[in-house]
Amino acid sequence: MKVELFTPVNYYGEVEAPEEWPLPPRGYSGEQGARALQLGYEQMEAAHEAGFDSLNLAEHHYSLQMTPVPHLVAAALGERLPNAQISLNGTDLPLHNPLMVAEQYAMLDNLLGGRLRFALLRGTPNEYMTYGTNPWESRERFEEAVELVIRALTEPEPFGWEGRYYRYRNIALFPQPVQKPHPRILLSANSVASARFAGRMRCDAGISFLAPEKAAAFVAAYREAAEEAGWTPTADNILYRQFTYVAETDEQARADTGDQWPQGKGIFSSDNLDQLQAMVTAAGAMAGVPKGVPLDPAMAPTLGEPFRGSPESVLAQIRAAEEHLGMGRVELCVVVPSNCLTHEQVVRSIKLIGRELVPALHNSTPADV
């Protein structure tokens, strides 16, 4: 199994209401921002030295995460670590012009010399308030945009596009990506519909934070759709992301993280009731709930228990998830949005994972599910 690190590149400076969205910009310090980026690089460098297989970033807006434009962080990281596999997991595609996204990834793959992987995602509900994107169009707009991005990355001749949401007379991506036909692309498989779309598009499938026993049905839907599309995914096509903290003992891990770990109040919460209602409405729209119909709490996803404890305990937890999902890649999020862990604790956990877990997982064979 491959072991990957997801790094939010958190801002460690003091801010007002750090767990709220949007984060008030009045408390931002340029000095602390530069420090946050340096600490993020140190965490990723520690993971690379510890034998992690990929260093992963993602796009988030108006929060403690310093990656609203993760391509820039990835490009600089590629210069610092010229042998590291780098993945952007991922871009909130409906928020952007898909051709610009394709150009950014093609350019980044050239800068990295073919070391890029990326994910195309719909984003979290709050993100739809970033640029005023219509969440009711989320799924259809996203699926058309994915097809357009892949076509733009692979089409050798200029072409036009006449879709429902996107219309372009001339498309001719130059430069093209180094990797052919394109860098590996991951799509979310956090629902049956998303999983089937990932299988149909011959992309990797990503499960994020869900309870493995519940997400097993989504993996089955992914495999079924892939077979219908004429290909067979391997374990390496399936990634599972979960919050992770490893200490020398179970007791030390719990003492370091506390009862509210990993998210405390929650990064997408708000004391502004209008803002909170807007997030709930966007979540309903993305879930396909008709306009005017209240969001059923039963529709909320069942989250899995974070990986937390001694190396032996966390290894057993990952193995249990593997039994349900058959994943060949596990993406560990050691830094969490609420900044409840210090940089030193994060680096210590990363090094312990590298010393105790990475060799054991590398030497394992995928579970048969």
Residue pairs with C-beta under 8 A, 6 or more apart in sequence:
1 235
1 318
1 322
1 327
1 328
1 329
1 330
1 361
1 362
1 364
1 366
2 53
2 54
2 236
2 328
2 329
2 330
2 361
2 362
3 51
3 52
3 53
3 329
3 330
3 332
3 353
3 357
3 358
3 361
3 362
4 52
4 53
4 54
4 55
4 56
4 87
4 239
4 329
4 330
4 331
4 332
5 43
5 44
5 47
5 52
5 54
5 55
5 56
5 331
5 332
5 334
5 350
6 56
6 57
6 58
6 89
6 241
6 331
6 332
6 333
7 40
7 43
7 44
7 47
7 55
7 56
7 57
7 334
7 335
8 40
8 58
8 60
8 64
8 65
8 66
8 67
8 333
8 335
8 336
8 337
9 36
9 37
9 40
9 57
9 65
9 66
9 67
9 73
10 36
10 39
10 40
10 64
10 65
10 66
10 335
10 337
10 339
11 28
11 32
11 33
11 36
11 64
11 65
11 66
11 339
12 32
12 35
12 36
12 39
12 339
12 343
13 27
13 28
13 29
13 32
13 33
13 35
13 36
14 27
14 32
15 23
15 24
15 27
15 28
15 64
16 24
16 26
16 27
17 23
17 24
17 271
18 64
18 338
18 339
19 263
19 264
19 265
19 266
19 267
19 269
19 337
19 338
20 269
20 270
20 271
21 62
21 63
21 126
21 267
21 268
21 269
21 270
21 275
21 279
22 61
22 62
22 63
22 126
22 129
23 62
23 63
23 64
33 66
36 66
37 66
37 73
39 343
40 66
40 73
41 76
41 77
41 80
42 343
42 347
43 334
43 335
43 343
43 346
43 347
43 350
44 55
44 77
44 81
44 84
45 80
45 81
46 347
46 350
46 351
46 354
47 55
47 350
47 354
48 55
48 81
48 83
48 84
49 354
50 350
50 351
50 353
50 354
50 355
50 358
51 354
51 358
51 359
51 362
52 350
52 353
52 354
52 358
53 85
53 329
54 84
54 85
54 86
54 87
54 117
54 329
54 331
55 77
55 81
55 84
55 85
55 86
55 87
56 86
56 87
56 88
56 89
56 331
57 67
57 70
57 73
57 74
57 77
57 86
57 87
57 88
57 89
58 65
58 67
58 70
58 88
58 89
58 90
58 119
59 67
59 68
59 69
59 70
59 88
59 90
59 91
59 92
59 123
60 67
60 68
60 124
60 127
61 68
61 127
61 130
62 68
62 126
62 130
63 267
63 337
64 267
64 337
64 339
65 337
66 73
67 73
70 88
71 88
71 104
71 105
71 108
74 86
74 88
74 108
74 112
74 116
75 108
75 111
75 112
77 84
77 86
78 84
78 86
78 111
78 112
78 113
78 115
82 113
84 115
85 115
85 117
86 112
86 115
86 116
86 117
87 116
87 117
87 118
87 119
87 186
88 105
88 108
88 116
88 117
88 118
88 119
89 117
89 118
89 119
89 121
89 186
89 206
89 239
89 241
89 331
90 118
90 119
90 120
90 121
90 186
91 101
91 118
91 119
91 120
91 121
92 121
92 122
92 123
92 124
92 127
93 101
93 120
93 121
93 122
93 123
93 142
93 145
93 146
93 149
94 122
94 123
94 128
94 133
94 137
94 138
94 141
94 142
94 145
95 123
95 127
95 128
95 130
95 131
95 133
98 145
98 146
98 148
98 149
98 152
98 166
99 148
99 149
99 152
99 168
99 171
99 173
101 120
101 145
101 149
102 148
102 149
102 152
102 153
102 173
103 173
105 116
105 118
105 149
105 153
105 177
105 183
106 153
106 173
106 175
106 176
106 177
107 175
108 116
109 115
109 116
109 177
109 178
109 179
109 183
110 175
110 177
110 178
113 178
114 177
114 178
114 179
114 183
116 177
116 179
116 183
117 183
117 184
117 185
117 186
118 183
118 184
118 185
118 186
119 185
119 186
119 187
119 188
119 206
120 142
120 145
120 146
120 149
120 185
120 186
120 187
121 187
121 188
122 138
122 139
122 142
122 188
122 194
122 286
124 268
125 135
125 268
125 279
125 280
125 282
125 283
125 286
126 268
126 279
126 282
127 133
128 134
128 135
128 138
128 282
128 285
128 286
129 275
129 278
129 279
129 282
134 141
135 281
135 282
135 285
135 286
136 285
136 291
137 165
138 285
138 286
139 193
139 286
139 288
140 164
140 165
141 165
143 197
144 163
144 164
144 165
144 166
145 165
145 166
146 185
146 187
146 197
146 201
147 201
148 161
148 163
148 166
150 182
150 185
150 201
151 159
151 161
151 171
152 171
152 173
153 173
153 176
153 177
153 181
153 182
154 181
154 182
155 171
155 173
157 172
158 170
158 171
158 172
159 171
159 172
160 168
160 169
160 170
160 171
161 167
161 168
161 171
177 183
184 203
184 204
185 201
185 203
185 204
186 198
186 203
186 204
186 205
186 206
186 239
187 194
187 197
187 198
187 201
187 203
187 204
187 205
187 206
188 194
188 198
188 205
188 206
188 208
189 195
189 198
189 205
189 206
189 207
189 215
189 218
189 219
189 221
189 222
189 238
190 206
190 207
190 208
190 210
190 215
190 218
190 301
191 218
192 217
192 218
192 221
194 218
195 205
195 218
195 219
195 221
195 222
195 225
196 221
196 222
196 224
196 225
197 225
198 204
198 205
198 222
198 225
199 205
199 221
199 222
199 223
199 224
199 225
199 226
199 227
199 228
199 229
199 233
200 225
200 226
200 228
200 229
201 229
202 226
202 229
202 231
204 233
204 237
204 238
204 239
205 218
205 219
205 222
205 233
205 237
205 238
205 239
206 239
206 240
206 241
206 331
207 215
207 218
207 219
207 238
207 239
207 240
207 241
207 325
207 327
208 241
209 241
209 242
209 243
209 301
209 303
209 304
210 218
210 301
210 302
210 303
210 304
211 302
211 303
211 304
211 305
212 240
212 304
212 320
212 321
212 323
212 324
212 325
213 324
214 301
214 302
215 240
215 304
215 324
215 325
216 324
216 325
216 369
219 238
219 324
219 325
219 326
219 327
219 369
222 233
222 238
223 232
223 233
226 232
226 233
234 328
234 366
235 326
235 327
235 328
235 329
235 366
235 367
236 328
236 329
237 328
238 325
238 326
238 327
238 328
238 329
239 327
239 329
239 330
239 331
240 321
240 325
240 327
240 329
240 330
240 331
241 330
241 331
241 332
241 333
242 304
242 306
242 307
242 321
242 330
242 331
242 332
242 333
243 261
243 262
243 306
243 307
243 308
243 333
243 334
243 336
244 306
244 307
244 308
244 314
244 332
244 333
244 334
244 349
244 353
245 253
245 256
245 257
245 261
245 262
245 306
245 307
245 308
245 334
245 341
245 345
245 349
246 253
246 307
246 308
246 309
246 310
246 311
246 314
246 349
246 352
246 353
246 356
246 357
247 253
247 256
247 309
247 310
247 348
247 349
247 352
248 310
248 352
249 309
249 310
250 309
250 310
250 313
252 310
253 308
253 309
253 310
253 313
254 308
254 309
256 341
256 345
257 308
257 340
257 341
258 340
260 338
260 340
261 306
261 308
261 336
261 340
262 306
262 333
262 336
262 337
262 338
262 340
263 336
263 337
263 338
264 338
264 340
265 338
267 337
267 338
268 279
269 276
270 276
270 279
280 295
281 295
283 295
284 293
284 294
284 295
285 291
287 295
287 299
289 295
289 296
289 299
304 321
305 317
307 314
307 317
307 318
307 332
308 314
308 317
309 317
311 352
311 353
311 356
311 357
314 353
314 357
315 356
315 357
315 360
315 361
318 330
318 357
318 361
319 367
321 327
321 330
322 330
322 366
322 367
323 367
323 369
324 369
325 369
326 366
326 367
326 368
326 369
327 366
328 366
330 361
332 353
334 341
334 346
334 349
334 350
334 353
335 341
335 346
341 349
